[in-house]
Amino acid sequence: MIVSDSLSRGVTNVAESKPPLFGKSRTRGGAAARPTSFAFQGRQWPVAAAVGGAPGVESPSCPRRLRRPSETLRPLPSPNTLVPWPPAGTRLAATPEGGGSGSGGAAARSGPRVAEGFGDAEGGTLRAARDPEGAPASAETMAEEEGPPVELRQRKKPKSSENKESAKEEKISDIPAPERVPKHVLFQRFAKIFIGCLAAVTSGMMYALYLSAYHERKFWFSNRQELEREITFQGDSAIYYSYYKDMLKAPSFERGVYELTHNNKTVSLKTINAVQQMSLYPELIASVLYQATGSNEIIEPVYFYIGIVFGLQGIYVTALFVTSWLMSGTWLAGMLTVAWFIINRVDTTRIEYSIPLRENWALPYFACQIAALTGYLKSNLNTYGEVYEVYKIYIFSLFLGYLLQFENPALLVSPLLSLVAALMLAKCLQLNVKKGSFVAKIIKVINFYLVCTLTITLNIIMKMFVPHKENGHMLKFLEVKFGLNMTKNFTMNWLLCQESLQAPSQDFFLRLTQSSLLPFYILVLIICFLSMLQVIFRRINGKSLKETVTLEDGRIGERPEIIYHVIHTILLGSLAMVIEGLKYIWIPYVCMLAAFGVCSPELWMTLFKWLRLRTVHPILLALILSMAVPTIIGLSLWKEFFPRLMTELMELQEFYDPDTVELMTWIKRQAPVAAVFAGSPQLMGAIKLCTGWMVTSLPLYSDDDLLKRNENIYQIYSKRSAEDIYKILTSYKANYLIVEDAICNEVGTMRGCRVKDLLDIANGHMVCEEGDKLTYSKYGRFCHEVKINYSPYVNYFTRVYWNRSYFVYKINTVISFQS
């Protein structure tokens, strides 16, 4: 902007009674002698404050130099550097009236330009010229005055080093100083955290006490003898607890561990590493704690064992509470999570039926891991460096598990390990391209293809160089499960008939709906998933995400922990829809995610953003709903389900199985110590626990040899000859055979899933097509025929004990063929 040369016309004389404009007559008080304006062309102009000095004080380092009237104005490219000066000899008059001083060095405004006032000729400070009302004087107003032109001098450019230093100083000065938080705010935060932690710990303790009381009422545990207590551990649970007893009987911990890793007293003709095959680290730790704490003088081993498991379940509930609290910001979500977890405990845990199960030990640690990862993602995941730290933690944990599981090669050939390694390599090879460009989009597609290719390649390489054993039976099981293959194999069909390996029933969804868990979970999942898709599309289109997401934004899908949990729950839910047994991992997750959603104002705000709510302020309504909805849900759950829980605790039940007690008592009194028993795997686990005798099979399904043994022993319920059964049993050095009447006369299970039906299909004695067709065997069913005591069965087997449920036969070592 070229300022009119009218600026060079006369300036009124300085009044004698006024203080000088640039004098140093400031008093100690400061305000009295401070000039605030000067007279020029018959008007009053405010004095601008000098940068780096006090208002109205001339900088000694910047002397003032005025141009002659004959000199003309010289326009410069930058409006910020225009420094108009009055002609030589002009006197300035300053008056104390006027407002506060303006800010020197201000940038030129757009639109009609403001005369940026008086400044030093060489690098001096700009001062804004304003009218008495405080409005800037425009160039048109100044152009009305006449006078000789005034040359505008350009400020000298500072050196690059000075420029950088000044930029740094400005950046530092722009950083707001940390404000001291008021005491009442700190107290509110402390009270919120204290109450939340207290509620989380209380919830875990109350749940552990509830499990203990319910277990006592169900089994009348304290009034039982040791043998009757041990019988309550059924199937594979009995095996785990039996090794806990063996560790307590060992002379030392080292000797006990050695006997478990080189165990030849459990399964006949087989030495197994029980710690590796059955993951017995919980039993090792429990036995150490029992002896190290001196609990053997205070509490019985069985109470100590189940007490640890119940305590872990309390930690499990506390971890779910904390996770929901971290995600929603309110501990009310944690309380709702615990309520849903307990009400739906039929689908959240199997602790009521089998205490020593591996999942009852593992899931609490899994929940703690999820809580820790949620807190990390919420507070730290802003750059790739922090994602890289998560990858490193995963790899470290995997290799630690590899060592603790006796160098289990299945962990090294895991596809997930290959995926993490591929993501790390692809990030190292990624180029820095301007976001939003077409090239950037192409590179994203190439990066995705590179990750997929590297994952497959690395997994193939690992399988080539790492010796491992493929889980053939698991692959066959999945093929048959999804209808890709048909088989007559007994083991495959028997596994498919297990309730935990089937698809969820309608009762499962009905239970979740009655407790209002499933509807709210679906609502929360849909909102979070759609919001996450919005984030993905923004990234694809090159739009950058906000560093901090506020409540007004309504973008819950931008939070890293939400993205992680949505992906996680979808994967777990997909598996649970195929295999019902996996619901015990998924449903606790459902409780946590649903409770977080209904208690989160951000989720409601995201929904209102989509609906474009106008009638009510959306933030206020979101805050109200985040408190009202969980409160209503909690009250309805309390009214409907709390009386049922109290009824269960008040009802005294009793576990009554006298036939099994009599069988175990007879074995301990009559059978030789070196005897080997054969029978169904579930019964063999109980015999190993209650008596310590050796057995021919175990209820474990991760070992091919044990699966083959189970199938062979189950032949006692098939249509095979006495000689065939005798050869099978003697090949495992069995001395006694136990026939269970419940399996031999089984009628209550699903059609086609009875053990004897599956054996007939595997042996070719039954063909299941449009109509069932029997191909008659020349032999009767062994479990029926052996009870009749006629030849040739009596030649091979001699009955030595029986009751209403069990028949025990001694396998003859010398065969006598009697008529």
C-alpha positions in Angstrom: 0.0 0.0 0.0 1.4 3.4 -1.0 0.5 6.0 1.6 -0.5 9.4 0.4 2.2 12.1 0.5 -0.2 14.1 2.6 1.5 12.5 5.6 4.4 14.8 4.9 2.3 18.0 5.6 2.7 19.9 8.8 2.4 18.7 12.4 1.1 20.9 15.1 3.5 22.3 17.6 4.0 20.5 20.8 2.1 22.2 23.6 4.3 23.5 26.3 2.2 22.1 29.0 2.3 18.6 27.6 5.0 16.1 28.5 7.3 15.1 25.6 6.2 12.1 23.6 9.4 10.2 23.8 10.8 11.6 27.0 11.7 9.7 30.1 9.5 11.5 32.6 7.7 8.4 33.9 7.2 8.5 37.6 7.8 5.5 39.9 4.0 5.0 39.9 4.3 4.9 36.1 0.9 6.1 34.9 0.7 9.8 35.5 3.4 11.1 33.1 2.8 8.5 30.4 1.8 10.1 27.0 -1.0 8.4 25.3 -1.6 10.4 22.1 -0.2 13.2 19.9 -1.7 15.9 17.6 -1.2 15.6 13.9 -3.0 17.4 11.0 -5.5 18.7 13.5 -6.4 15.3 14.9 -5.5 13.3 17.9 -3.6 10.0 17.2 -2.9 7.3 19.9 0.7 6.4 20.6 1.6 2.8 20.0 3.6 0.8 22.5 7.1 0.0 21.3 8.1 -3.7 21.1 10.6 -4.6 23.6 10.2 -1.3 25.6 7.6 0.5 27.7 4.9 2.5 25.9 6.0 6.0 25.0 9.7 5.3 25.6 12.0 5.7 22.7 14.5 2.8 22.2 18.0 4.1 22.4 19.2 1.5 20.0 16.9 2.6 17.3 17.5 6.4 16.6 14.9 8.3 14.7 15.7 9.7 11.3 13.2 11.8 9.2 13.2 12.3 5.5 13.1 15.6 3.7 9.9 16.9 2.1 11.4 16.6 -1.3 11.9 12.8 -1.0 9.2 10.6 -2.4 7.5 7.5 -1.0 8.9 4.2 -2.3 6.5 1.3 -2.3 7.8 -2.0 -1.0 6.5 -5.6 -1.7 5.6 -6.4 1.9 2.9 -4.3 3.6 4.2 -5.2 7.0 7.4 -3.3 6.4 5.9 0.0 5.3 7.2 2.6 7.7 5.9 6.1 6.8 7.6 9.1 8.4 6.6 12.8 8.6 8.8 15.3 6.8 11.9 16.8 8.4 11.4 19.5 10.9 8.0 18.4 11.9 7.2 18.6 15.5 5.0 16.0 17.3 2.6 17.0 20.1 1.7 14.3 22.7 -1.3 14.5 25.0 -2.0 12.3 28.0 -5.6 11.6 26.9 -6.6 8.5 25.0 -6.8 4.8 25.7 -4.2 2.2 26.2 -1.3 1.9 23.8 -1.5 -0.3 20.7 0.7 -3.2 19.9 3.6 -2.3 17.8 4.7 -4.4 14.9 1.2 -5.7 14.0 0.8 -7.3 10.6 -1.1 -5.4 7.9 -4.7 -6.2 7.6 -6.5 -7.3 4.5 -9.2 -5.2 2.8 -8.8 -1.4 3.0 -5.3 -1.0 4.4 -4.5 0.8 7.6 -1.6 3.2 7.7 0.7 1.2 9.9 2.0 4.3 11.6 5.3 5.5 12.7 8.4 3.4 13.2 12.1 3.6 13.1 13.7 4.0 9.7 16.2 1.2 10.1 14.8 -1.8 11.7 12.7 0.3 14.1 9.4 -0.6 15.6 6.1 -0.1 13.7 3.4 1.9 15.5 -0.2 1.8 14.4 -1.9 5.2 13.7 -5.4 5.2 14.9 -8.1 7.8 15.3 -9.4 8.9 18.7 -12.1 6.3 18.7 -9.5 3.5 18.4 -10.3 2.8 14.7 -7.4 2.5 12.3 -6.9 5.4 9.9 -7.4 4.3 6.4 -5.2 5.3 3.4 -8.1 7.1 1.8 -8.5 9.4 4.9 -4.8 10.2 4.9 -4.8 10.8 1.1 -7.1 13.8 1.6 -4.2 15.7 3.1 -1.6 17.3 0.9 2.2 17.5 1.4 5.5 16.3 0.0 6.0 12.6 -0.3 7.7 10.6 2.4 10.0 7.7 1.6 9.2 4.3 3.2 12.2 2.5 4.4 12.3 -1.3 4.5 13.3 -3.1 7.7 16.5 -5.0 7.4 16.0 -8.8 7.1 17.6 -10.7 10.0 20.1 -13.4 9.4 18.9 -17.0 9.2 20.4 -17.9 12.6 18.7 -14.9 14.2 15.5 -15.9 12.4 15.6 -19.4 13.8 16.4 -18.2 17.3 13.5 -15.8 17.2 11.2 -18.5 15.9 12.3 -20.7 18.8 11.6 -17.9 21.2 8.2 -17.3 19.8 7.4 -21.0 19.9 8.5 -21.3 23.5 6.5 -18.2 24.4 3.4 -19.6 22.7 3.4 -22.7 24.9 1.0 -22.0 27.7 2.4 -22.2 31.2 0.9 -25.1 33.1 -1.9 -23.9 35.3 -2.2 -25.0 38.8 -5.2 -27.3 39.2 -7.6 -26.0 41.9 -7.8 -28.1 45.1 -11.4 -28.9 44.7 -10.8 -30.3 41.2 -8.0 -32.5 42.6 -10.3 -33.7 45.4 -13.0 -34.6 42.9 -10.6 -36.6 40.8 -9.2 -38.4 43.9 -12.7 -39.1 45.2 -13.7 -40.5 41.8 -10.7 -42.8 41.5 -11.0 -43.9 45.1 -14.6 -44.8 44.8 -14.1 -46.6 41.5 -11.1 -48.6 42.9 -13.1 -49.5 46.0 -16.1 -50.6 43.9 -13.8 -52.7 41.6 -12.1 -54.5 44.5 -15.3 -54.9 46.4 -17.0 -56.4 43.3 -14.2 -59.0 42.9 -14.2 -59.9 46.6 -18.0 -60.3 46.7 -18.0 -62.5 43.6 -15.3 -64.8 45.1 -17.3 -65.1 48.3 -20.4 -65.8 46.3 -18.7 -68.6 44.4 -17.4 -70.1 47.7 -20.8 -69.9 49.3 -22.6 -71.4 46.2 -20.0 -74.2 46.0 -20.5 -75.1 49.6 -24.3 -75.1 49.3 -24.3 -77.1 46.1 -21.9 -79.9 47.2 -22.2 -79.6 51.0 -18.5 -79.6 50.8 -17.5 -79.0 54.4 -19.5 -82.0 55.6 -18.0 -84.5 53.1 -15.1 -86.9 53.5 -12.0 -86.4 51.4 -13.0 -89.2 49.0 -16.4 -87.7 48.4 -14.9 -84.2 47.9 -12.5 -85.5 45.3 -15.3 -87.3 43.4 -16.8 -83.9 42.7 -13.8 -83.3 40.3 -15.0 -85.0 37.1 -13.2 -85.8 33.9 -10.0 -83.9 33.1 -10.5 -81.8 36.3 -9.7 -84.8 38.3 -6.4 -85.3 36.5 -5.2 -81.8 37.2 -6.0 -82.0 40.9 -4.4 -85.4 41.2 -1.0 -83.9 40.1 -1.5 -81.2 42.7 -1.7 -83.9 45.3 1.3 -85.6 43.9 3.4 -82.4 44.3 2.3 -82.1 47.9 3.4 -85.7 48.6 6.8 -85.3 46.9 9.8 -85.1 49.2 11.0 -81.8 47.5 9.8 -79.5 44.9 12.6 -80.4 42.5 11.8 -84.1 42.9 8.1 -83.5 42.3 8.8 -81.5 39.1 11.1 -84.3 37.9 8.4 -87.0 38.5 5.8 -84.9 36.6 8.1 -84.3 33.6 9.1 -88.0 33.5 5.8 -89.5 34.6 5.4 -93.2 34.0 2.9 -93.9 36.8 -0.3 -92.5 35.2 -0.7 -94.2 31.8 0.4 -97.8 31.3 3.3 -98.4 28.9 3.7 -94.6 28.4 6.1 -92.0 29.9 4.6 -88.5 29.5 5.7 -85.0 30.3 2.6 -84.1 32.3 3.7 -80.4 32.8 4.0 -80.0 29.0 1.0 -82.0 27.9 -1.5 -80.8 30.6 -0.1 -77.3 31.4 0.4 -78.0 35.1 2.1 -74.7 36.0 -0.9 -73.7 38.1 -0.6 -76.8 40.2 3.1 -76.3 40.6 2.6 -72.7 41.8 -0.3 -73.7 44.1 1.7 -76.5 45.7 4.7 -74.1 46.3 2.4 -71.5 47.9 0.7 -74.1 50.1 4.0 -75.3 51.5 5.8 -71.9 51.6 3.1 -70.1 53.4 2.7 -72.8 56.1 -0.9 -73.3 55.1 -0.6 -77.1 55.7 -1.1 -76.4 59.4 -4.1 -74.1 58.9 -6.2 -75.3 55.9 -6.7 -78.5 54.0 -5.1 -78.8 50.5 -8.4 -79.0 48.7 -9.7 -75.8 50.3 -6.5 -74.0 49.5 -6.7 -75.1 45.9 -10.3 -74.1 45.3 -9.7 -70.9 47.3 -7.0 -69.8 44.8 -9.3 -70.5 41.9 -12.1 -68.5 43.4 -9.7 -65.7 44.2 -8.6 -65.6 40.6 -12.2 -65.4 39.5 -12.5 -62.3 41.7 -9.5 -60.8 39.9 -11.2 -61.8 36.7 -14.3 -59.7 37.5 -12.2 -56.8 38.8 -10.2 -56.7 35.5 -13.4 -56.6 33.5 -14.6 -53.8 35.8 -11.5 -51.8 35.2 -11.5 -52.3 31.5 -15.0 -51.0 31.2 -14.2 -48.1 33.5 -11.2 -47.1 31.4 -13.2 -47.2 28.2 -16.2 -45.2 29.4 -14.7 -43.0 32.0 -17.2 -43.9 34.7 -17.1 -46.8 37.2 -20.9 -47.2 36.7 -20.0 -49.1 33.6 -17.9 -51.5 35.7 -20.8 -52.2 38.1 -23.0 -53.0 35.1 -20.4 -55.3 33.7 -20.2 -57.3 36.9 -24.0 -57.5 37.1 -24.3 -58.9 33.6 -21.4 -61.3 34.2 -22.9 -62.8 37.3 -26.5 -63.0 35.9 -25.2 -64.7 32.8 -22.7 -66.9 34.6 -24.1 -70.0 32.9 -22.6 -68.6 29.7 -19.6 -66.8 31.2 -17.9 -69.4 33.2 -17.8 -73.2 34.0 -16.5 -72.7 37.5 -19.7 -74.2 39.0 -19.1 -77.5 37.3 -15.3 -78.0 37.0 -13.1 -75.9 39.2 -9.6 -77.0 38.1 -10.2 -76.4 34.3 -7.4 -74.6 32.6 -9.7 -71.8 31.5 -10.5 -70.9 35.1 -6.8 -70.3 35.6 -6.1 -68.6 32.3 -9.0 -66.2 31.7 -8.2 -64.0 34.8 -4.8 -63.3 33.4 -6.2 -62.8 29.9 -8.6 -60.2 31.4 -5.8 -58.4 33.2 -3.8 -58.3 29.9 -6.8 -56.8 28.1 -7.2 -54.2 30.9 -3.5 -53.2 30.7 -3.6 -53.0 26.9 -6.7 -50.9 27.0 -5.0 -48.4 29.3 -1.9 -48.3 27.1 -3.9 -47.8 23.9 -6.0 -45.0 25.5 -3.1 -43.0 26.8 -0.1 -43.6 24.5 -1.1 -44.9 21.1 -0.6 -41.8 18.9 2.4 -42.7 16.8 3.8 -45.8 15.1 6.6 -45.9 17.7 4.0 -46.8 20.4 2.4 -49.4 18.1 5.9 -50.8 17.6 6.2 -51.2 21.3 3.0 -53.3 21.4 4.5 -55.6 18.7 7.7 -56.0 20.7 5.7 -56.9 23.8 3.8 -59.5 21.9 6.9 -61.1 20.4 8.6 -61.1 23.8 5.5 -62.8 25.4 5.4 -65.4 22.6 9.0 -66.4 23.0 8.6 -66.5 26.8 5.7 -68.9 26.2 7.8 -70.9 23.8 10.5 -71.5 26.5 8.0 -72.2 29.3 6.1 -74.7 27.1 9.3 -76.7 26.6 10.1 -75.2 23.2 6.7 -75.7 21.7 7.2 -75.3 17.9 3.5 -74.5 17.3 4.1 -71.0 18.7 6.9 -70.3 16.2 4.8 -71.4 13.2 1.8 -69.4 14.4 0.3 -67.2 11.6 -0.1 -64.4 14.1 3.6 -64.2 14.7 4.2 -64.0 10.9 1.6 -61.3 10.6 3.3 -59.1 13.3 6.7 -59.6 11.7 5.2 -58.7 8.3 3.7 -55.5 9.7 7.0 -54.4 11.2 8.9 -55.1 8.0 6.3 -53.3 5.8 6.4 -50.3 8.0 10.2 -50.1 7.6 9.8 -50.2 3.8 7.0 -47.7 3.7 7.8 -44.4 1.9 6.9 -40.9 3.1 4.4 -39.6 0.6 2.2 -36.5 0.8 -1.1 -37.6 2.3 -4.2 -37.4 0.2 -2.4 -37.7 -3.1 -3.1 -40.4 -5.7 0.3 -41.8 -5.2 -0.3 -42.1 -1.5 -3.5 -44.2 -2.1 -1.6 -46.5 -4.5 1.2 -47.0 -2.0 -1.4 -47.9 0.7 -2.8 -50.6 -1.6 0.7 -51.8 -2.3 1.5 -51.8 1.4 -1.6 -53.9 2.2 -0.6 -56.4 -0.5 3.0 -56.5 0.8 1.8 -57.3 4.4 -0.4 -60.2 3.1 2.4 -61.6 0.9 5.0 -61.3 3.7 2.8 -63.0 6.2 2.2 -66.0 4.0 5.9 -66.1 2.9 7.2 -65.9 6.5 4.8 -68.6 7.7 5.9 -70.9 4.9 9.6 -70.3 5.7 9.1 -70.9 9.4 7.3 -74.2 8.7 10.1 -75.3 6.4 12.9 -74.7 8.9 11.2 -75.3 12.3 10.4 -79.0 12.9 6.8 -79.2 14.1 3.9 -81.6 14.1 0.7 -80.6 12.2 -2.5 -80.9 14.1 -4.0 -83.3 11.6 -7.0 -84.3 13.8 -7.9 -80.6 14.3 -7.9 -80.0 10.6 -10.0 -83.0 9.9 -12.4 -81.9 12.7 -12.9 -78.5 11.1 -13.5 -80.1 7.7 -16.2 -82.3 9.1 -17.6 -79.4 11.2 -18.1 -77.2 8.1 -19.4 -80.1 6.0 -16.4 -80.2 3.7 -15.8 -83.8 4.4 -17.6 -86.9 5.8 -16.0 -89.5 8.1 -16.9 -92.6 10.0 -14.0 -92.1 12.4 -15.1 -92.6 16.0 -13.0 -89.8 17.5 -14.1 -87.2 15.0 -17.8 -88.0 15.3 -17.5 -88.2 19.1 -15.9 -84.8 19.3 -18.6 -83.3 17.0 -21.3 -84.7 19.4 -19.8 -82.9 22.4 -22.1 -80.0 23.4 -19.2 -77.6 23.8 -18.1 -78.2 20.2 -21.4 -77.6 18.6 -23.0 -74.4 17.4 -24.9 -72.3 20.1 -28.6 -73.3 20.6 -31.6 -71.0 20.7 -31.7 -71.2 24.4 -28.3 -69.5 24.5 -29.6 -66.4 22.6 -32.8 -66.4 24.6 -30.9 -66.2 27.9 -28.8 -63.3 26.7 -31.9 -61.5 25.5 -33.8 -61.9 28.7 -31.0 -60.3 30.7 -31.0 -57.4 28.1 -27.3 -58.1 27.4 -27.6 -59.1 23.7 -29.8 -56.1 22.5 -27.5 -53.5 24.0 -24.4 -55.3 22.8 -25.7 -55.3 19.2 -26.5 -51.5 19.5 -23.1 -50.6 20.8 -21.3 -52.9 18.3 -23.1 -51.4 15.4 -22.4 -47.8 16.4 -18.7 -48.4 17.1 -18.3 -50.4 13.9 -19.9 -47.8 11.7 -17.9 -45.1 13.3 -14.7 -47.1 12.8 -15.6 -47.5 9.1 -16.0 -43.7 8.9 -12.5 -43.3 10.2 -11.1 -45.8 7.7 -12.8 -43.9 4.8 -11.3 -40.6 6.1 -7.9 -42.1 6.1 -8.3 -43.5 2.6 -9.4 -40.1 1.4 -6.3 -38.6 2.9 -7.9 -36.7 5.8 -5.9 -36.5 8.9 -7.4 -37.6 12.2 -7.6 -35.3 15.2 -5.0 -35.8 17.9 -7.6 -35.4 20.7 -11.2 -36.4 20.1 -13.6 -34.4 22.2 -17.2 -35.2 23.2 -18.6 -32.6 20.7 -16.9 -34.4 17.8 -19.0 -37.5 18.1 -16.2 -39.8 16.7 -15.9 -42.7 19.0 -14.4 -44.8 16.2 -11.2 -42.7 16.2 -10.1 -44.0 19.7 -7.5 -46.7 19.3 -8.8 -48.9 22.2 -12.3 -48.9 20.7 -10.9 -50.1 17.3 -9.0 -52.9 19.1 -12.0 -54.1 21.1 -14.4 -54.0 18.2 -12.1 -56.1 16.0 -11.4 -58.4 19.0 -15.1 -59.0 19.9 -16.0 -59.6 16.2 -13.4 -62.3 15.9 -14.3 -64.0 19.2 -18.0 -63.8 18.4 -17.4 -65.4 15.0 -15.6 -68.3 16.7 -18.3 -68.6 19.4 -21.0 -68.9 16.7 -19.2 -72.0 15.4 -18.1 -73.6 18.6 -20.2 -73.0 21.7 -17.4 -73.7 24.1 -15.7 -70.5 23.1 -18.6 -68.5 24.5 -16.8 -68.5 27.8 -14.2 -66.2 26.3 -16.6 -64.1 24.3 -19.6 -63.5 26.7 -17.4 -61.7 29.4 -16.2 -59.5 26.5 -19.8 -58.9 25.5 -20.7 -57.8 29.1 -17.7 -55.4 29.2 -18.4 -53.8 25.8 -22.1 -53.5 26.2 -21.7 -51.8 29.7 -19.1 -49.4 28.3 -21.3 -48.4 25.4 -24.5 -47.5 27.4 -22.4 -45.6 29.9 -20.3 -43.7 27.4 -21.5 -40.2 26.4 -19.3 -40.3 23.3 -21.3 -43.3 22.0 -24.6 -41.4 22.4 -23.0 -38.3 20.9 -21.9 -40.2 17.9 -25.4 -41.5 17.4 -26.9 -38.0 17.8 -24.4 -36.6 15.2 -25.7 -39.1 12.7 -29.3 -38.3 13.6 -28.6 -34.6 13.4 -30.6 -33.9 16.6 -31.7 -30.3 16.8 -34.5 -30.1 19.3 -32.4 -30.8 22.4 -28.8 -30.0 22.9 -27.0 -33.3 22.0 -24.2 -33.0 24.5 -26.7 -32.5 27.4 -28.8 -35.4 26.2 -25.8 -37.7 25.8 -24.7 -37.0 29.3 -28.2 -37.6 30.6 -28.6 -40.9 28.7 -25.1 -42.1 29.8 -26.4 -42.0 33.4 -30.1 -42.8 33.0 -29.8 -45.9 30.8 -27.4 -47.9 32.9 -29.3 -46.9 36.0 -32.6 -48.2 34.6 -30.9 -51.4 33.4 -29.4 -51.9 36.8 -32.6 -51.4 38.6 -34.5 -53.8 36.3 -31.8 -56.5 36.7 -31.8 -56.1 40.5 -35.6 -56.5 40.6 -35.7 -59.6 38.4 -32.5 -61.5 39.1 -31.4 -60.6 42.6 -34.1 -62.8 44.3 -33.0 -65.7 42.2 -29.4 -65.3 43.3 -30.4 -65.2 46.9 -32.6 -68.3 46.5 -29.7 -70.2 45.1 -27.5 -69.3 48.1 -30.2 -70.2 50.5 -31.0 -73.6 48.9 -29.0 -76.5 50.4 -28.1 -79.0 47.7 -26.3 -82.3 48.0 -24.0 -84.2 45.6 -24.9 -87.8 46.0 -23.0 -90.5 44.1 -22.8 -93.6 46.4 -22.0 -96.0 43.6 -18.8 -94.2 42.6 -17.8 -93.9 46.3 -18.2 -97.7 46.8 -16.2 -98.4 43.6 -13.3 -96.2 44.7 -13.4 -97.7 48.2 -13.3 -101.3 46.8 -10.3 -100.4 44.5 -8.3 -98.9 47.4 -9.0 -101.9 49.6 -9.0 -104.9 47.2 -7.0 -104.1 44.1 -3.2 -104.6 44.0 -1.1 -101.5 44.0 0.4 -102.4 40.6 -3.0 -103.0 39.0 -3.9 -101.2 35.7 -7.6 -100.3 35.1 -9.3 -99.9 31.8 -12.6 -98.1 31.2 -14.0 -94.8 29.9 -11.6 -91.9 30.0 -13.8 -89.8 32.3 -13.9 -92.6 34.9 -10.1 -93.2 34.6 -9.5 -89.6 35.6 -11.5 -90.1 38.8 -9.7 -93.4 39.5 -6.3 -91.7 39.1 -7.3 -89.0 41.6 -9.1 -91.0 44.2 -6.9 -94.1 44.3 -3.6 -93.2 42.5 -3.8 -96.5 40.5 -2.5 -96.6 36.9 -4.9 -96.4 34.0 -4.9 -97.1 30.3 -6.3 -93.8 29.1 -7.0 -90.2 30.1 -9.6 -87.6 29.1 -7.2 -85.5 27.1 -7.8 -84.7 23.4 -4.6 -83.0 22.4 -2.5 -86.2 22.0 -2.9 -88.5 19.1 -1.8 -91.6 21.0 -4.2 -90.9 23.9 -7.0 -90.4 21.4 -6.3 -93.7 19.7 -6.2 -95.4 23.1 -9.6 -93.9 24.0 -11.1 -95.2 20.8 -9.7 -98.7 21.4 -10.9 -98.9 25.0 -14.4 -97.7 24.0 -14.7 -100.9 22.0 -16.0 -102.6 25.1 -19.3 -101.0 24.2 -19.2 -102.2 20.5 -20.3 -105.4 18.8 -16.9 -107.2 19.0 -15.9 -110.6 20.1 -14.6 -111.4 23.5 -11.3 -112.4 21.9 -10.9 -109.0 20.2 -11.6 -107.1 23.4 -9.2 -109.3 25.3 -6.4 -108.6 22.8 -7.0 -104.9 22.9 -6.9 -104.7 26.8 -3.9 -107.0 27.2 -2.0 -104.9 24.6 -2.1 -102.0 27.2 -1.3 -104.4 30.1 -4.7 -103.8 31.7 -5.6 -106.0 34.8 -9.1 -104.9 35.4 -12.0 -103.8 33.2 -14.8 -101.5 34.4 -18.1 -101.4 32.4 -20.4 -98.5 33.1 -24.1 -99.3 32.8 -24.9 -95.6 32.0 -22.9 -95.9 28.7 -23.9 -99.5 27.9 -27.6 -98.6 28.2 -27.4 -95.0 27.1 -30.7 -93.7 25.8 -30.9 -90.0 26.7 -28.4 -88.3 24.4 -28.9 -86.9 20.9 -29.8 -89.5 18.3 -26.7 -90.7 16.5 -24.4 -89.4 19.2 -24.5 -92.3 21.7 -21.1 -94.0 22.1 -22.4 -97.3 21.0 -24.0 -95.8 17.9 -20.7 -94.1 16.9 -18.8 -97.3 17.5 -21.3 -99.2 15.2 -20.8 -96.6 12.5 -17.0 -96.8 12.8 -17.0 -100.6 12.7 -19.4 -100.8 9.8 -22.3 -102.3 11.8 -24.6 -99.4 10.9 -25.0 -97.3 7.8 -26.7 -93.9 8.3 -28.3 -92.8 5.1 -31.9 -91.8 4.3 -33.1 -94.6 6.5 -31.0 -96.3 9.2 -30.0 -99.8 8.1 -28.4 -102.3 10.4 -25.8 -104.8 9.2 -26.1 -107.4 11.8 -22.9 -108.6 13.5 -22.4 -112.2 14.5 -21.4 -110.9 17.9 -23.6 -109.2 20.4 -22.7 -106.0 22.2 -19.8 -106.8 24.5 -21.0 -104.9 27.5 -24.3 -106.8 27.5 -22.8 -110.2 26.7 -20.1 -110.1 29.4 -22.7 -109.7 32.1 -24.4 -113.1 31.2 -21.3 -115.1 32.4 -21.2 -117.7 29.6 -18.4 -119.0 27.4 -16.3 -117.6 25.8 -16.6 -114.4 27.9 -16.0 -116.1 31.2 -12.9 -117.6 29.7 -11.3 -114.2 29.4 -13.0 -112.1 32.1 -14.0 -112.8 35.7 -16.4 -110.5 37.5 -15.0 -109.5 40.9 -17.3 -106.5 41.9 -20.5 -104.9 40.8 -23.1 -102.4 41.9 -26.0 -100.6 40.2 -23.7 -98.5 38.0 -20.4 -100.4 37.6 -19.2 -103.9 36.8 -15.6 -104.7 37.4 -14.0 -107.7 35.6 -10.6 -109.1 36.2 -8.8 -109.9 33.0 -7.5 -113.5 33.2 -3.9 -114.0 32.5 -4.4 -117.8 32.1 -7.2 -118.6 29.7 -9.3 -121.6 30.5 -11.8 -122.7 27.9 -14.7 -124.1 29.9 -18.0 -125.2 28.4 
